[in-house]
């Protein structure tokens, strides 16, 4: 599901509010680890993919984002392969929450931005 882009401040606020997802199950498949990180990323799919390659190498979200010069962001939830930790998979935060039946109520967020 495609969501509207976020500003950097909105993405950072969401990222902070959902750090508790780290360590939670990512998928039903035993091929993927629990969630390893929740990070701010570019909004466009191609730039998310580029970000993910940089992030897989460094595991530093700030450095991985440094190539991005646009002003539209998203928040991704990452997991690693159980056979090769350099292989990552991701989904956007709002899709992850929907898949795991976790309510997304903007008014309940600790770092609300709307």
PEZI-V677235 format. One line per field, one symbol per residue. phi: phi as a letter, one per 20 degrees, with the letter a starting at -180 (. if undefined). Layout:
phi=???
This chain:
phi=.edffdffffffffgffdfffgnegebffffcfggeaccfcfefgffffggffffffdlcffffeffedecccbcdddcdffebffedcbbfgffgfffeldfddgfeffdgcc
